Amino acid sequence: MKLLVYGINHAPELTGIGKYTGEMVSWFSGSGIQTKVVTAPPYYPNWRVFDGYLSNRYQIEIIGSVEVVRCPLYVPKKPTTITRLLHLLSFSITSWFALLKHVIWRPDVIVVVEPSLFCAPATLLLGLVTGAKTVLHIQDYEIDAMFGLGMMRRGIFSKLAFGAERWIMRRFDRVSTISYSMLDRAKMKGVEAEKMLFFPNWVDINFIHPNVNGAAYRIKWEIAETQKLVLYSGNIGKKQGLEIVLETAQLFKDDSRVQFVIVGQGAHRLELECLAKEQKLSNFHFRDLVAYEDLPELMAAADIHLVVQKRGAADAVLPSKLASILSAGGHSLITAEKDTELGFLVEKHPGIAERVDPENLDDFVRGLKVLLEQDTKVANETARNYAVEFLSRDSVLPRFSRDIHELCGFSRDEYESL
C-alpha cells in the first residue's frame, strides 16, 4: 500500500502535531507501507525555521526510507490572527505544486492533518485524480479555536468559514480525530458516523514511565528535594492562558517551598518573561525545551504538572502533553470545563488528575493546594494505568493502520496476514 501524509508540521519538531505526525510516518514506514510526506520546514514552537532548513525554497529530505518534500512557507516573527492565516495559506499554496508530482506515484491513501484546513481541497482533488482514499485527521479544530478563543469576531465571515468547513469535511472518505468529544463535534458538523475514526495521540509507555530519576534537572535548576516543582512544559501561546500561572506564582512568592517552571517556546513567551521580570518573582522560571531523549527525566523531576488552556479551547484542542504526563504517573492540574473531554476524563477516572475551571484564579489556587498536600513523590497509579490501557503507541497505531487498510478494501484477516 502507498500512503501520502500531508501536513504543515512534521519531524524533527519535538512538540505538538509535528512530533505525532513524524512518529506516525516512521511507524507506517517501518511496518512495510510505502510512505511519502509533503510538509513544511520545521519551525514550531519557536516560530523560526530550524537551522539547516530554508523557508523560501523546496527541499527533499530522506528520513529513514521516507521521502519528505519540504515546501516554502511564510513564518511570521510575531504571530497574530492575520499573520497566522497568511502563514497557513502560504503553505497550502506552495504545497499544491509538491502534490502534483504524486499524481504519477498514485497513492492508495492520502492522510491530511488539520491544521491546516486550507490543505483539504488539494487533498480531495488529488484523491479524485488518482482514485486515492482520503482521510482528514483533525488534531485541532482551527476554526472552532479561532472563534471560540475570540481571535476573530463572529458574523458573516464565521458563517462562511463554518459552512465551508462542513462542506469539505463531508467529502472525505474518513474523518479521524483525537478525542471522543471531537468526534461528536465532527458529527455536529455533518460527518456521517460510519466515516469517523477514533485516532488518539499516543505515548511510548516503555520510554516514559514512573521509574525514572529526575534529580538531574532539579540539581541543574537549583530546586531542593524539599521544594515542590510545579511544571508546565510545551507551547507558550495565547490559547494556553499561562498568565494564571504567573498570577499564582505571585500569590506563592513568600512560600519558598513552591517553585514554578515553564519549559518551552512560543509566540507568547517574551511577553510572559517581561511580566515576570516586572513583578520580580524569584519562584517563577523559564527554561528551554529539552531533547526528546531527556523527556522522561523532565517528567520525573516535577511534583505537579500543569495542563493549562483558556476557556473554550478544551474540546477544540486536546493537549497532547497530557499523554506523556499520564504515562509518567504524574500528578497534574488541568484547566477544563466540566462538560469537556478532559472534564469527563477526570470524572470517569477519579484520581487521574485535579480539574479546575479555566481562567478562574481562585479555583486554580485551590486545586494546586490540593495537589501540594499529596505525596507527589509517589507515582499516580490511576494516571499510569490509564496510559497503559488506552494510550500506548503499540495499540493506537496498529488500530489506525488496520482502519486505513480496511478503507482500501483489505479484510481484517488479510490485514492480519500482512
Order of alpha helices (4+ residues) and beta strands (2+ residues): beta-alpha-beta-beta-beta-alpha-alpha-beta-alpha-beta-alpha-alpha-beta-alpha-beta-alpha-beta-alpha-beta-alpha-beta-alpha-beta-alpha-beta-alpha-beta-alpha-alpha-alpha-alpha
